[in-house]
Amino acid sequence: MKKTYFLFLLLIGSVLFVSGQERTINLNALTIEEAVDYSLMHSPAVNVQRLKEQQAEYKLSQTKLDYLPDIYATSDLRRNIIVPSTPIPASMINPSAPKDELMYMRFNTPWSSGAGLNLAFDIFNPETIGRKSEQEKQLKISQLDSRIAENDLRANVSQAYIDCAIAQAQLDAIAADTAYYAELFNEAKTLYKRENISLADKNNSEMNYNASLTRFHQAKNILHNAKINLLLNLGEELSEEKLNQLHLSDDIQLLYSKMTSGNLMNDENSLSQSRQAELISLSEIKTKNAVLKYAPSLSLSGYYGANYFGKELKLSNTDKWFGNSFVALLLRIPISQSLSTAKEVSQLRMQEQIERENLRDLQNNRVGELSRELAQLETYKNNYQLKQANLKLMSENIAAKQLQLQKGYILDSEFSSEKLREQNALQEYLQAAYDVLSAYINMEKLMKN
């Protein structure tokens, strides 16, 4: 009980240490590396997994302590209201007594007490002999779970950062369009008052401005939600102040440059495969420990103390105390229990086979998924480069069309059509950027996990 209480205090101390760490981050100019590093220290999900790993360490320490001999002190004090008696042949006390004569002998006194030290130690106990090895495997699995949780968090934070970057780029482009349509609408109102354009032209200009405002508000809401998601993944508490402070340092071009500069190496020993291998090893250990239950158990017990007997309660009277001690070896041979042990061993051996098949399935699926993701990544890279080139060409077209509009070579409607094409090109570019950056994140996560 004391060992368990001590381990509980250690666990609570760890929780307080983690929760008490200083939480600071510069939200005004946040890079993707800073976001990932900060989240690894402050994410509740990762901290919970790390605490589970510490729990597994404490359990292993407690299991090791359980193998030590159990030494404890006992004492009791009894007031025997009715002292028990039993008949014995009178000849045992008086040899001249008739053969069939009985007499009664009391086997206690009105007051009795006992105090001493006890020892209990399992020399060999099939029920507990394998707990240490099982707990060591559980600790390794928990450590791998922590690393998998960290990789998942890296991917989630990176994805949330990319969502924010793309949402910000979309909002900036739509804001510029809205300002442009607002200028056209103001000009149309002036021209309409001068009766230089028709009511239909003025209304069309206003509808274009209203449509642009609608897109602006939608883009603003998308960015707001993306910021919320990023702050949650960082492990930050939400507030309007932090949402307003949050600004990213990395734009789409820089993010693409950072991700393409890294090497995507195929790790043959992924974390998921390593974890599954540990599960197989744990199943083998459990089977081995179950087989040991066929063997007999051997335990040692001992007692060293004294017993008090008296008509009156005078514990200080040393003449009433009588020594009592023993050392005993107990051999326990299972007979009927072997039937249930046989069933348990059979089930555990089937579990071993299940875990091996799970590993084989995991390996096969990972090879296929890697191949698909690599092919898809190449497609997304090519698509991104093409959409980026198209957007650049559209910008050149807009500049040329605007010059033609100023010289009166084209109508406003023709220029508006060109602006609509530019918006479509921008959306296609942003979608291509989202696809390729997300593919890089998924690929890196798959390589590690």
Secondary structure, 3 states (H helix, E strand, C coil): CHHHHHHHHHHHHHHHHHHCCCCCCCCCCECHHHHHHHHHHHCHHHHHHHHHHHHHHHHHHHHHHHCCCEEEEEEEEEECCCCCEEEEEHHHCCCCCCCCCEEEEECCCCEEEEEEEEEEEEEECCCCCCHHHHHHHHHHHHHHHHHHHHHHHHHHHHHHHHHHHHHHHHHHHHHHHHHHHHHHHHHHHHHHHCCCCCHHHHHHHHHHHHHHHHHHHHHHHHHHHHHHHHHHHHCCCCCHHHHHHCCECCCHHHHHHHHHHCCCCCCCCCHHHHHHHHHHHHHHHHHHHHHHHHCCEEEEEEEEEEEEEECCCCCCCHHHEEEEEEEEEEEECCCCHHHHHHHHHHHHHHHHHHHHHHHHHHHHHHHHHHHHHHHHHHHHHHHHHHHHHHHHHHHHHHHHHHHHHHHCCCCHHHHHHHHHHHHHHHHHHHHHHHHHHHHHHHHHHHHHC
